[in-house]
Amino acid sequence: MNIKLLHTRLFFQAVVMLAFFTGSVFAQSSGWVQQTSGTNVNLEDIQFIDANTGWAVGWDNTILKTTDGGQTWVTKRSIAKGPFIYGVYFWDANKGWAAEDNGSILSTTDGGETWSEKSTSAPYLIDFDFVDANNGWAFGGLGAILHTTDGGTHWTSQNTKQGNDFYAGKFFNADTGVAVGYLGRCIRTTDGGNTWQQTSSYLAGSFDDLSFINSTEGWAVGPLDTNTVIAHTTDGGQNWIKQKQLNGMNLDGIFFIDSQNGWASGGATGINRIQHGVILHTTDGGTSWEQSNFYFSNFYNLKAFSFIDAHIGWVVGDAGVILHTTNGGVTAVKEITGNALPQQFILKQNYPNPFNPSTTIEFSIPKQSFVTLKVYDLLGREIATLVNKELMSGSYKTEFNASSAKSKLASGIYLYRLNAGGYVQTKKLMLMK
């Protein structure tokens, strides 16, 4: 599936609207909180330059800006001629660029208050990367890579000898960079893009996004049929290995903040075959991935991340969704210290109970186990995944906050279930507003 193609995007927009109006299960955001974007169009990209100032772009020529960390987003109408804006890149608080699907590039020198438009030879553009305020590249359709040395006043087309789309690129300095795209393709340059060479990438599918933490180590992600491939390089993109294949998911966004901590985003098929957004998190460099929040059922796909450190970040997606985390998107489960190691599996009654809006749940496991702790309504629909990870023997506690659910929960009785090492126990909890 190539989500960058127009006809596919239009199909998925219909899926989004169907899910939005029909509804399905509730979703609890845990480490991610939804912000009010003020729009319901699909958002494609996001960038923050610090904890307060950021921009998001998407369909219907949408450009959003925030100066308070996303608490409020203001629409900055662009002069874009094409229907979509795929990518956004800001060098500082004033100077930035946005990529249009008609191949034009928008530029601003006042933080996005006003924009100018520059036509290019590319059929459409998707991504940017700059090494300084003047020297940058744009990546796009049918092998297009453009280069500017004057901050975007002029763009020169580079000969990639490729006819397929490039969805993302990264330059490590003014000479050396890589670009990835359709059919798992990766090309590399060491002379600023004057010449490009195909690397040893051999993976099928597409690379929709990439993330490098330095000039040698990086990751790329993209769909392969109904699955996802995450590839890893330790030599600046000259060689790639298939680090992980995730079945039943189509992921097309990836972001690493350091050699261990990274996130991937996209979509998967859930209850009643409705597509839903997915966020995965790794703390071991991509060897294993944990679904850091269950899902949000009223939109199809999550797209791009922007993190300023290992804790503070944002992700955008379909239907105007912007999610924010201040803890890396990790579900908080804390070990209770000072007690003797438990001799049996125990799931305690939550406290307080009744509760509004949050309650604490404690449990004990006598041996190392993979633990899931989930909350359901009385119809068996999953509301929240509170724990979904391997834990050592010990006693633990975690919090369920009903106010962070995507769909507001009504007063009433809910169920929470512990599954660990073959032990399954279910108890009731009561929300009283």
C-alpha positions in Angstrom: 0.0 0.0 0.0 1.4 3.4 -1.1 -0.4 5.9 1.1 1.2 8.8 -0.7 -0.9 8.2 -3.8 -4.0 10.3 -4.3 -6.5 7.6 -5.0 -5.5 5.6 -2.0 -5.8 8.7 0.2 -9.3 9.5 -1.0 -10.4 5.9 -0.3 -9.0 6.1 3.3 -10.7 9.4 3.8 -14.0 7.7 3.2 -13.0 5.0 5.7 -12.2 7.7 8.3 -15.5 9.4 7.9 -17.4 6.1 8.1 -15.6 5.2 11.4 -16.1 8.7 12.7 -19.9 8.6 12.2 -20.5 5.0 13.1 -18.3 4.8 16.1 -17.0 1.7 17.8 -15.1 1.2 20.9 -13.7 3.7 23.4 -10.0 4.4 23.5 -7.9 5.4 26.4 -4.8 7.5 25.5 -2.7 6.6 28.5 0.6 8.4 27.8 -0.9 10.3 24.9 -3.5 13.1 25.2 -5.5 14.5 22.2 -5.1 18.2 21.5 -7.8 20.3 19.9 -6.6 21.1 16.4 -9.6 23.0 15.2 -9.8 21.0 12.0 -11.1 17.6 10.8 -8.9 17.3 7.7 -6.1 14.7 7.5 -2.8 16.1 8.8 0.3 14.8 7.2 3.3 16.3 9.0 4.3 18.2 12.2 7.4 20.0 13.5 8.2 21.6 16.8 11.4 23.7 17.3 10.9 23.8 21.1 8.4 22.9 23.7 6.0 25.7 22.7 6.3 26.5 19.0 5.2 24.1 16.3 3.4 23.7 13.0 1.2 21.0 11.4 0.1 20.7 7.8 -2.3 18.6 5.8 -5.2 18.5 3.4 -7.2 21.5 2.1 -4.0 23.6 2.1 -4.1 23.4 5.9 -1.3 25.0 8.0 -1.7 25.1 11.8 0.6 26.9 14.3 0.8 26.8 18.1 2.9 28.8 20.5 1.8 27.1 23.7 2.8 23.5 23.1 -0.4 22.6 21.3 -3.0 23.7 23.8 -4.3 26.0 21.1 -3.7 25.7 17.4 -4.4 28.6 15.0 -5.0 28.1 11.2 -2.6 30.0 9.0 -4.2 30.0 5.6 -1.7 29.4 2.8 -1.7 30.5 -0.8 -1.1 26.9 -1.9 -2.7 25.9 -5.3 -2.7 22.2 -4.7 -5.2 20.4 -2.4 -2.6 18.8 -0.1 0.5 20.0 1.9 2.5 16.9 2.6 5.6 18.2 4.5 6.7 21.0 6.7 10.2 22.0 7.9 11.3 25.0 10.0 15.0 25.9 10.5 14.1 28.3 13.3 11.1 30.2 14.7 10.9 32.3 11.5 12.2 30.5 8.5 10.3 27.5 7.1 9.1 25.6 4.1 6.1 23.5 3.2 5.7 20.9 0.4 2.7 20.9 -2.0 1.3 18.0 -4.0 1.5 20.1 -7.2 5.3 20.4 -6.9 5.4 23.9 -5.5 7.2 24.9 -2.4 5.8 27.4 0.1 8.3 29.5 2.1 8.0 31.8 5.1 10.3 34.2 6.9 7.9 35.3 9.7 7.0 32.0 11.4 4.2 31.1 9.0 2.2 34.3 9.2 2.7 34.8 5.5 3.9 32.5 2.7 5.3 32.8 -0.8 5.1 30.1 -3.4 7.7 28.8 -5.8 6.9 26.5 -8.7 9.3 23.6 -9.4 9.8 20.8 -11.9 8.6 18.1 -9.4 5.2 16.5 -9.9 4.7 16.7 -6.1 6.9 17.1 -3.0 6.7 15.4 0.4 9.7 16.0 2.6 12.6 18.4 3.3 16.0 18.4 5.0 18.3 21.4 5.6 21.9 21.4 6.9 21.8 25.2 7.5 19.3 28.0 6.8 20.3 28.2 3.1 21.4 24.7 2.1 18.6 22.2 1.8 16.8 19.5 -0.3 13.2 18.6 -1.1 12.1 15.0 -1.9 9.1 14.0 -3.9 7.4 12.2 -6.8 8.9 10.3 -9.8 12.4 10.5 -8.5 12.4 14.2 -7.8 15.1 15.6 -5.5 15.6 19.4 -5.5 18.4 21.4 -4.0 18.6 25.0 -2.8 21.6 27.0 -1.7 19.8 30.3 -1.0 17.1 29.3 1.5 14.6 28.4 -1.2 14.7 31.3 -3.5 15.9 29.0 -6.2 15.6 25.2 -6.5 17.6 23.1 -8.8 16.5 19.6 -9.9 19.1 16.8 -9.2 19.5 13.8 -11.5 18.7 10.7 -9.4 18.3 8.4 -12.4 15.2 7.1 -10.7 11.6 7.1 -11.8 9.9 6.2 -8.5 8.9 8.4 -5.6 11.1 9.5 -2.8 9.2 10.0 0.5 11.9 11.1 2.9 15.5 12.1 3.0 18.3 13.0 5.4 21.6 15.0 4.9 24.3 14.7 7.4 26.4 17.5 6.0 26.5 19.6 2.8 27.9 16.6 0.9 26.5 13.3 2.3 22.8 12.3 2.4 20.3 9.5 1.7 16.8 9.3 0.3 14.3 6.5 0.6 11.0 5.7 -1.2 9.0 3.3 -3.3 10.0 -0.4 -3.6 12.2 -0.2 -0.5 14.6 2.0 -2.6 17.5 3.9 -1.0 19.9 6.1 -2.8 23.0 7.9 -1.4 25.2 10.8 -2.3 28.6 12.0 -1.2 28.8 15.1 -3.4 25.8 17.2 -2.3 23.4 15.4 -4.7 25.3 16.0 -7.9 25.4 12.2 -8.3 23.4 9.5 -6.5 24.0 5.8 -6.1 21.6 2.9 -5.3 22.6 1.3 -2.0 22.3 -2.3 -1.0 18.7 -2.0 0.2 16.8 -5.1 -1.0 13.6 -4.9 0.8 10.2 -5.1 -0.9 7.4 -2.7 -0.2 8.1 1.0 0.4 10.1 3.1 2.8 7.8 5.9 3.8 9.9 7.5 6.4 13.4 7.4 8.0 15.1 8.7 11.1 18.8 9.1 11.8 20.4 9.9 15.2 23.8 10.6 13.7 25.7 10.2 10.4 25.8 6.4 10.6 22.8 4.9 12.5 19.3 5.2 11.3 16.0 3.4 10.7 13.4 3.3 7.9 9.8 2.1 7.9 7.2 1.3 5.4 4.4 -1.0 4.4 4.9 -4.5 2.8 1.5 -5.8 1.7 -0.6 -5.8 4.9 2.5 -5.8 7.1 5.3 -3.4 8.0 9.1 -3.6 7.7 11.4 -1.7 9.9 15.0 -1.6 8.5 18.2 -0.5 10.3 21.5 0.8 9.1 24.8 1.4 11.0 26.8 2.8 8.0 24.8 5.8 6.9 22.4 4.0 4.7 25.0 2.1 2.6 23.6 -1.2 3.9 20.2 -2.0 5.5 19.0 -5.1 7.4 15.3 -6.0 8.0 15.3 -5.5 11.8 11.6 -6.2 12.4 8.5 -7.3 10.5 5.2 -6.4 12.1 2.2 -8.3 10.7 -1.2 -6.8 10.4 0.0 -3.2 10.6 0.9 -0.5 8.0 3.3 1.9 9.6 4.7 4.8 7.7 6.1 7.2 10.4 9.3 6.7 12.5 11.3 8.8 14.9 14.3 8.0 17.0 15.6 10.4 19.7 18.7 8.3 20.5 20.1 4.9 19.9 17.5 3.2 22.2 14.3 5.2 22.2 12.1 5.4 19.1 8.5 5.5 18.0 6.6 4.2 14.9 3.1 5.3 13.8 0.5 4.1 11.3 -2.6 2.0 11.2 -3.9 -1.5 11.8 -7.2 -3.4 11.5 -9.2 -3.7 14.7 -12.7 -4.7 15.8 -15.2 -5.1 13.0 -12.2 -4.6 10.6 -12.3 -0.9 11.2 -8.9 0.7 10.7 -7.4 2.5 13.7 -4.3 4.5 14.5 -1.3 2.8 16.1 1.8 4.0 18.0 4.7 1.7 18.8 7.6 2.4 21.2 11.0 0.8 21.5 13.5 1.2 24.3 16.1 -1.3 22.8 17.0 0.3 19.5 14.2 -1.4 17.6 14.8 -5.0 18.5 11.4 -5.1 20.2 8.4 -2.8 20.0 5.5 -2.2 22.5 2.2 -0.7 21.5 2.3 2.4 23.7 -1.3 3.2 23.4 -4.1 0.9 22.5 -5.9 2.8 19.7 -8.2 5.7 18.8 -11.1 4.2 17.0 -12.5 7.3 15.1 -9.6 7.8 12.6 -7.7 5.6 10.3 -4.0 6.4 10.4 -1.3 8.3 12.4 1.4 9.9 10.3 4.4 11.9 11.5 6.1 12.6 14.9 8.0 15.5 16.3 9.9 15.0 19.6 12.1 17.5 21.3 13.5 15.0 23.8 12.8 11.5 25.0 9.6 12.6 26.8 7.9 15.5 25.0 6.5 14.8 21.6 3.5 15.1 19.2 2.1 12.9 16.4 -0.5 13.9 13.8 -3.0 11.8 11.8 -6.3 11.6 10.0 -9.4 13.6 10.9 -7.3 16.5 12.3 -5.9 14.4 15.2 -2.9 15.7 17.1 -1.7 13.7 20.1 0.8 14.9 22.7 2.9 13.1 25.3 5.0 14.3 28.1 6.3 10.9 29.2 7.3 9.4 25.9 3.9 7.8 25.4 4.7 5.0 28.0 2.0 3.6 30.1 3.1 4.2 33.7 3.4 1.0 35.8 5.4 1.4 39.0 6.9 -1.4 41.1 5.9 -1.3 44.8 9.2 -1.7 46.7 9.9 -2.7 50.2 7.6 -5.8 50.1 8.6 -9.4 50.1 8.5 -11.1 46.7 4.9 -12.4 46.1 4.2 -16.1 46.3 1.2 -16.1 44.1 -0.6 -14.0 41.4 -2.9 -11.4 42.9 -5.2 -8.7 41.4 -6.4 -6.3 44.1 -9.5 -4.2 44.1 -9.0 -0.8 42.7 -9.0 2.2 45.0 -10.7 4.5 45.3 -13.9 2.7 44.2 -16.2 4.3 43.2 -13.8 6.8 41.5 -13.8 10.0 39.4 -11.8 10.4 37.3 -8.8 8.2 38.2 -8.2 5.1 40.3 -5.2 2.9 41.2 -5.0 -0.8 40.4 -2.4 -3.0 42.2 -1.3 -6.5 41.2 1.4 -9.0 42.1 3.2 -11.7 40.0 5.4 -14.4 41.6 7.5 -15.0 38.5 8.7 -13.1 35.4 5.7 -12.9 33.0 4.3 -11.1 30.1 1.5 -9.0 31.7 -1.6 -7.4 30.2 -4.0 -5.3 32.2 -7.0 -4.1 30.3 -10.3 -2.2 31.0 -13.5 -3.2 29.3 -17.1 -2.1 29.4 -19.9 -4.5 30.2 -20.4 -5.4 26.6 -16.8 -6.6 26.4 -15.5 -3.7 24.4 -11.9 -2.8 25.3 -11.5 0.7 26.7 -7.9 0.8 27.8 -4.7 -1.2 27.8 -2.9 -0.2 31.1 -0.1 -2.7 31.0 1.2 -4.7 28.0 4.8 -5.7 28.7 7.2 -8.2 30.3 7.6 -7.7 34.1 9.9 -9.2 36.7 8.5 -10.9 39.8 7.1 -8.3 42.1 4.2 -6.1 43.1 3.1 -3.2 40.9 0.5 -0.4 40.6 -0.8 1.6 37.7 -3.5 4.3 37.2 -6.6 4.3 35.1 -7.8 7.8 34.3 -11.3 7.8 32.7 -11.0 11.5 31.7 -8.3 10.6 29.2 -10.6 8.4 27.2 -11.1 9.5 23.6 -14.9 9.0 24.0 -16.1 10.2 27.3 -17.1 7.4 29.7 -20.5 7.4 31.3 -21.0 6.6 35.0 -21.3 2.9 35.5 -19.6 -0.4 36.1 -16.6 -1.4 34.1 -14.3 -4.4 34.2 -10.5 -4.7 34.5 -8.7 -8.0 33.7 -5.2 -9.2 34.5 -3.6 -11.8 32.3 -0.1 -13.0 33.4 1.7 -16.3 33.1 -1.5 -18.2 32.4 -3.3 -16.5 35.4 -6.5 -14.6 34.5 -8.5 -12.6 37.0 -11.3 -10.0 36.4 -12.7 -7.5 38.8 -15.3 -4.7 38.7 -14.7 -1.0 39.1 -17.3 1.8 39.2 -17.0 5.3 37.7 -19.3 7.7 39.4 -19.5 11.3 38.1 
